[in-house]
Amino acid sequence: MRRPPGLAFIVSLIVGFGVLGVAGWSPRAHAAGPARITVLYFDNNTGDKAYDPLAKGLADMMITDLSAAPGLVVVEREKLEAVLNELKLQRTKFFDPKTAQKIGKGIGASYAVTGAFVSLEPNIRIDVRVIKIETATVVKASSVDGKKDDFFALWQKLSEKLVEGLGTELPGADADKAREAARANKVDRLGTVLEYAQGLDARDRGDLDGASRHMQKVVSASPDFKLGKDRYRQIMKELYDAKNRREDLLGDSEKRLLADMQRALKGSARERLSYRVLAGQYHLSRVATAVNEGKPPQAYRDDVRGFVDSELLLFDETRDMAEYPTGQNAVSSEDQKLGEEIGIKSPGSTFGIFSPSGVLRELNEFLMANDPSIHRVSLEKDKAPCFFTLDARYPKVVTDAYEKALQHIDKHESRYRDRETMRTLKEYARALAQLGRPEEAIAKLQSGLDRFPKSDEFKGNEELLRSILAGEKIHRWCKQP
């Protein structure tokens, strides 16, 4: 019985159909050389953003399969990613022929493969096009519908429909090598492909730790997935290369201070408090230095994460305190001097931090508004992206922190409960509006207005609510791309 064609071979035929059937192929035209193909990220039209990374993962798999067929020059995904960043088209829908043409010209391709997921649950529909870059015309299009559990069977069916009517001659394609590539990169579960795609996306954002965690799950779930293992090795090498570079760049004062911080964070409660503050200051000072020098986000992404994690731990360790014991700096004089040598102002000092809930609000102001002022760090805000966009978990970190802050105020604050609650709700609402969740922002503000109608903060919160209702843009220093 004849073996069904593999994915890579079928996709090679798809591209070949675009080259032969539409461009008016002839032996002379073929002699001019192989076509340069780019595979664009698929559009997610399901309405569920959780599937967004899937488009990137499928494109990477398709690029790898096509590259196994001699005679086809396939643009690497990293090149596509660079062009999308240069043209500022990361958030663009790629299914449109004019958009594909713009990207194709920028990348030097003759043809583009585009696709779109119209639905994934409970049923799936996928549309695919092959576009000739020169004329921005669709040379082949097809679609499939079916059950989500049959995703890859549907993908195979879609490919087969695209090659219907194609002759047996396909210049440049090697069926055996294409089938071999398809077998080596076969993944049975859609969830594994999604995990793989999330790893690629984390790597593109410079989050090598997150990328390695995703890829580790991929190779565990699909040990025969060669592409997954290859990407995992690449990411782990990049991760350790970056770690080695960071260690090489540290000066003696910084190394000594880090060693002392690690020791003190395992010490007494008093030491832990001051050195936890110092840890946050350390990461924040590094962020500010990198931003002010105009370095790209990947240069300070790890320190943003270090600051966030340090502040969350600081809250957890002091959540039962009504206030921080300000003025009780337990950082040694030697470590204070080391901190000052590397640019930290008042190392370990809790100056300006009055309560555990307050540190959460200030953490969120850093993430949502690029404002680290409470730690006396000078940051040129206009040079930085919105810090909350650097990690997919940060929006949830922000909302969870505001909820914890409100709970802490209710439990521990008595004298200024109305003021602190209303101020927290106001900043919470501004953050929700910035995240594109205006209805939730309105609900938070209304809850405070109903609860504290005599508060001195009432007027300001009501004005913000009216602004959100009117659809006005909430001003923040941080400008989301």
C-alpha positions in Angstrom: 0.0 0.0 0.0 1.4 3.4 -1.0 2.5 5.6 2.0 0.6 9.0 2.2 2.8 12.0 1.4 4.5 13.6 4.4 3.8 17.2 5.6 7.0 18.6 4.2 6.6 17.0 0.8 3.0 18.2 0.6 3.9 21.7 1.5 6.7 21.6 -1.0 4.1 20.7 -3.6 2.0 23.6 -2.4 4.8 26.1 -3.0 5.7 24.3 -6.3 2.1 24.8 -7.5 2.4 28.5 -6.9 5.6 28.6 -8.8 4.5 26.4 -11.7 0.8 26.9 -12.1 0.6 30.6 -11.8 3.9 32.0 -12.9 3.6 30.2 -16.2 6.5 27.8 -15.6 8.6 26.6 -18.5 12.0 24.8 -18.6 13.6 28.2 -19.3 11.9 29.8 -16.3 13.0 26.9 -14.1 16.6 27.3 -15.2 16.6 30.8 -13.8 17.0 29.3 -10.3 15.0 28.2 -7.3 12.2 30.3 -5.9 12.8 32.2 -2.6 10.0 31.3 -0.3 8.9 33.0 3.0 6.4 31.4 5.4 4.6 34.1 7.3 3.1 33.7 10.8 -0.5 32.4 10.7 -3.3 34.8 11.7 -5.2 33.8 14.8 -8.8 34.7 14.1 -10.3 32.5 16.9 -10.7 35.4 19.4 -8.7 33.4 21.9 -5.3 35.1 22.4 -4.0 32.0 24.2 -3.5 30.5 20.7 -1.5 33.4 19.3 2.0 31.8 19.7 0.7 28.7 17.7 1.1 30.6 14.5 4.8 31.2 15.1 5.4 27.6 16.0 3.7 26.2 12.9 5.6 28.6 10.7 8.9 27.4 12.1 8.0 23.8 11.6 6.9 24.5 8.0 10.1 26.4 7.3 12.1 23.5 8.5 10.2 21.0 6.4 10.5 23.1 3.3 14.2 23.6 3.8 14.7 19.9 3.6 13.7 19.9 -0.1 16.6 20.8 -2.4 15.8 23.4 -5.0 13.8 25.7 -2.7 15.4 28.6 -0.8 13.3 29.1 2.3 13.8 32.3 4.4 14.8 31.5 8.0 12.3 32.5 10.7 14.9 34.7 12.5 15.2 36.7 9.3 11.4 37.1 9.1 11.3 38.1 12.8 14.0 40.8 12.2 12.1 42.2 9.2 8.8 42.3 11.1 10.5 44.2 13.9 12.1 46.6 11.4 8.8 47.2 9.6 6.9 47.3 13.0 4.5 44.7 11.7 4.6 42.2 14.7 0.9 42.9 15.4 -0.2 42.9 11.8 -2.5 40.4 10.1 -0.5 38.5 7.5 -3.2 36.8 5.5 -3.8 40.0 3.4 -1.9 39.8 0.0 -0.8 43.4 0.2 0.7 42.8 3.6 2.4 39.6 2.4 3.8 41.6 -0.6 5.2 44.3 1.7 7.0 41.7 3.9 8.0 39.6 0.9 9.7 42.6 -0.8 11.4 43.5 2.5 12.8 39.9 2.8 13.6 39.4 -0.9 11.1 36.5 -1.4 9.2 35.6 -4.6 6.4 33.7 -2.9 4.7 33.7 0.5 2.7 31.1 2.3 0.1 32.6 4.6 -2.6 31.0 6.8 -5.3 31.8 9.2 -7.1 30.0 12.0 -10.8 31.0 11.9 -11.8 28.7 14.8 -10.3 26.1 17.0 -12.9 25.2 19.6 -15.1 23.2 19.4 -14.5 22.9 15.7 -11.5 24.0 13.7 -11.3 25.9 10.4 -8.0 26.7 8.7 -7.5 28.8 5.6 -4.2 28.9 3.6 -3.0 31.0 0.7 0.1 31.0 -1.6 0.8 34.6 -2.7 3.0 35.8 -5.6 5.0 38.7 -4.2 5.5 40.5 -7.5 1.8 41.0 -8.1 0.3 40.4 -4.6 -2.0 37.9 -6.2 -3.3 34.7 -4.5 -2.2 31.8 -6.7 -3.7 29.1 -4.6 -6.2 29.0 -1.7 -7.9 26.3 0.3 -9.5 25.6 3.7 -10.7 22.7 5.9 -13.2 22.3 8.7 -13.4 19.6 11.4 -13.0 18.6 15.0 -10.2 20.1 17.1 -9.0 16.7 18.1 -8.3 15.9 14.4 -6.1 19.0 14.0 -3.2 17.4 12.2 -5.3 15.1 10.1 -7.1 18.3 9.0 -3.8 20.0 8.3 -2.8 17.0 6.1 -6.2 17.2 4.3 -5.7 20.9 3.7 -2.4 20.3 2.1 -3.8 17.5 -0.1 -6.6 19.8 -1.3 -4.0 22.4 -2.3 -2.1 20.0 -4.6 -5.2 18.6 -6.3 -4.7 18.7 -10.1 -0.9 19.2 -9.8 1.2 17.1 -12.2 3.8 14.6 -11.1 6.7 16.8 -12.1 8.0 19.1 -9.4 11.3 20.7 -10.2 13.7 20.8 -7.3 11.7 18.9 -4.8 13.1 15.7 -3.3 10.2 13.6 -2.0 12.4 11.2 0.0 14.1 13.9 1.9 10.9 15.8 2.5 9.2 12.7 3.9 12.2 12.1 6.1 12.0 15.6 7.5 8.3 15.2 8.1 8.7 12.0 10.0 11.5 13.5 12.2 9.3 16.5 13.1 6.0 14.8 13.6 4.1 15.9 16.7 0.8 14.3 17.6 -0.6 16.8 20.1 -1.6 20.4 19.4 -0.8 21.2 23.0 2.8 20.2 22.5 3.0 22.5 19.4 1.6 25.3 21.4 4.2 24.8 24.1 6.9 24.8 21.4 5.5 28.0 20.0 5.5 29.6 23.4 9.1 28.7 23.8 10.0 30.4 20.4 8.0 33.5 21.4 9.8 33.7 24.8 13.2 33.4 23.0 12.2 36.2 20.6 11.4 38.4 23.6 14.8 37.6 25.1 13.3 35.5 27.9 15.8 32.6 27.6 14.8 31.2 31.1 11.1 31.0 30.0 12.0 29.6 26.6 14.1 26.8 28.1 11.2 25.8 30.5 8.8 25.6 27.6 11.2 23.6 25.4 12.0 21.2 28.3 8.3 20.3 28.4 8.3 19.8 24.6 11.2 17.3 24.5 9.7 15.5 27.5 6.3 15.2 25.9 7.6 14.4 22.3 11.1 12.8 22.6 11.0 12.0 18.8 10.4 15.7 17.9 13.8 16.5 16.3 13.1 20.2 15.7 12.1 20.6 19.4 15.3 19.0 20.6 17.4 21.2 18.2 15.7 24.4 19.4 16.1 23.3 23.1 19.8 22.8 22.6 20.1 26.2 20.9 18.2 28.0 23.7 20.2 26.3 26.4 23.5 27.3 24.7 22.3 30.9 24.4 21.2 30.8 28.1 24.6 29.8 29.4 26.5 32.0 27.0 24.4 35.0 28.3 25.1 33.9 31.9 28.8 33.7 31.3 28.8 37.2 29.7 26.9 38.7 32.7 29.4 37.1 35.2 32.4 38.3 33.2 31.0 41.9 33.2 30.6 42.0 37.0 33.2 44.0 38.9 34.7 43.0 42.1 32.5 45.2 44.2 29.4 43.8 42.5 30.4 40.2 43.0 31.2 40.8 46.7 27.8 42.6 47.2 25.9 39.8 45.5 27.6 37.2 47.7 26.8 39.1 50.8 23.1 39.5 49.7 22.8 35.8 49.2 24.1 35.1 52.6 22.0 37.8 54.4 18.8 36.7 52.7 19.1 33.5 54.7 19.8 35.3 58.0 17.6 36.9 60.6 14.3 38.5 59.9 15.8 42.0 60.4 18.6 41.2 57.9 16.3 39.7 55.4 14.1 42.8 55.3 16.9 45.3 54.6 18.8 43.0 52.2 15.5 42.2 50.3 15.1 46.0 49.9 18.8 46.1 48.7 18.2 43.3 46.2 15.3 45.3 44.6 17.5 48.4 44.5 20.3 46.4 42.9 18.1 45.1 40.1 16.4 48.5 39.6 19.7 50.4 39.4 20.9 48.0 36.7 17.6 48.5 34.8 17.9 52.3 35.0 21.6 52.2 33.8 20.8 50.1 30.8 17.7 52.1 29.9 19.4 55.5 30.2 22.3 54.2 28.0 19.8 53.3 25.3 20.3 49.6 25.5 17.6 47.2 24.1 15.1 45.4 26.4 17.0 42.1 26.3 19.9 43.9 28.1 17.7 44.6 31.2 14.9 42.0 31.0 16.4 39.7 33.6 16.9 42.6 36.0 13.2 43.7 35.6 12.3 40.1 36.5 14.7 40.2 39.4 13.1 43.4 40.7 9.6 42.1 40.4 10.4 38.8 42.1 12.3 40.6 44.9 9.4 42.9 45.6 6.9 40.1 45.7 9.0 38.2 48.1 9.4 41.4 50.2 5.6 41.6 50.5 5.2 37.9 51.3 7.8 38.2 54.1 6.1 41.2 55.7 2.4 40.7 54.9 1.5 40.5 58.6 3.1 43.8 59.4 1.0 47.0 59.5 4.1 49.0 58.5 7.7 48.4 57.7 10.2 49.2 60.5 11.6 52.2 58.7 14.9 53.5 59.8 16.2 50.1 60.9 18.7 49.5 58.1 20.5 46.2 58.8 22.7 46.3 55.8 26.3 46.4 57.0 28.4 49.5 56.5 30.7 47.6 54.2 27.8 46.5 52.0 26.3 50.0 52.0 29.7 51.3 50.7 29.8 48.6 48.0 26.2 49.4 47.0 27.1 53.1 46.7 30.1 52.2 44.6 27.9 50.6 41.9 25.4 53.5 42.0 22.7 52.5 44.5 21.4 55.4 46.6 20.8 54.6 50.3 21.4 50.8 50.0 19.0 48.9 52.1 17.1 51.9 53.3 13.3 51.6 53.6 13.0 55.4 53.2 9.6 56.1 51.6 8.2 52.6 52.0 5.6 52.7 54.7 3.6 49.5 54.4 3.6 46.1 52.7 0.7 47.2 50.6 2.6 50.3 49.6 5.4 48.3 48.1 2.9 46.4 45.9 1.5 49.7 44.6 5.0 51.0 43.9 5.9 47.8 42.1 2.9 48.2 39.8 3.7 51.8 39.1 7.1 50.6 37.9 5.6 48.0 35.6 2.7 50.1 34.3 4.1 53.6 34.3 7.9 53.2 34.3 8.1 55.0 37.6 10.6 53.7 40.2 10.8 57.0 42.1 10.2 55.5 45.6 13.6 53.7 45.3 15.3 57.0 44.4 16.4 55.7 41.0 16.7 58.1 38.1 15.1 56.5 35.0 14.6 58.3 31.7 11.1 57.0 31.1 10.8 57.9 27.5 13.7 55.5 26.6 12.0 52.4 28.1 9.2 50.3 26.7 6.3 49.5 29.0 7.9 47.2 31.4 4.8 45.1 31.8 5.1 44.1 28.1 8.4 42.3 28.7 6.9 39.2 30.2 3.5 37.6 29.5 2.9 37.1 33.2 3.3 40.7 34.3 -0.3 41.9 33.6 -1.5 39.2 36.0 1.3 40.1 38.5 -0.1 43.7 38.5 -3.8 42.7 39.0 -2.9 40.1 41.7 -0.7 42.7 43.5 -3.5 45.3 43.6 -5.9 42.6 45.0 -3.3 41.7 47.7 -2.8 45.4 48.5 -6.5 45.9 49.0 -6.8 42.9 51.2 -3.8 44.0 53.3 -5.3 47.5 53.8 -8.6 46.0 54.9 -6.9 43.7 57.4 -4.3 46.1 58.9 -5.2 49.7 58.1 -7.8 51.4 60.3 -6.9 55.1 60.6 -6.5 55.7 56.9 -8.4 52.8 55.4 -10.6 54.9 53.2 -7.7 57.0 51.8 -5.5 54.0 51.1 -8.3 52.0 49.6 -9.4 54.7 47.3 -5.8 55.5 46.2 -5.2 51.9 45.5 -8.4 51.5 43.5 -7.6 54.6 41.5 -4.2 53.2 40.4 -5.8 49.7 39.9 -8.3 51.3 37.6 -5.7 53.2 35.6 -3.8 49.9 35.1 -6.9 48.0 34.0 -7.7 50.8 31.5 -4.2 50.6 30.2 -4.5 46.8 29.8 -7.6 47.3 27.7 -10.1 46.3 30.4 -12.2 49.5 30.9 -15.3 47.7 32.3 -13.3 46.2 35.1 -11.7 49.6 35.8 -15.1 51.2 36.1 -16.3 48.5 38.4 -13.3 48.9 40.7 -13.8 52.7 40.9 -17.5 52.3 41.5 -16.9 49.9 44.4 -14.8 52.5 46.2 -17.3 55.3 45.5 -20.1 53.2 47.0 -18.1 52.2 50.0 -16.5 55.5 50.9 -18.8 58.4 49.7 -17.3 60.8 52.2 -13.6 60.1 51.3 -11.3 63.1 50.4 -10.3 60.9 47.4 -14.0 60.7 46.1 -13.8 63.5 43.6 -10.6 62.3 42.0 -11.8 58.8 41.6 -15.1 59.9 40.2 -13.4 62.1 37.6 -11.3 59.1 36.5 -14.4 57.0 36.2 -16.1 59.7 34.0 -13.0 59.8 31.8 -13.0 56.1 31.3 -16.7 56.1 30.6 -16.1 58.8 28.0 -13.5 56.6 26.3 -10.7 59.1 27.0 -7.1 57.8 26.9 -5.7 57.4 30.4 -2.3 59.3 30.5 0.7 57.3 31.6 4.4 57.8 31.1 4.6 54.3 29.8 3.4 54.1 26.1 2.3 50.7 25.1 3.4 49.8 21.5 
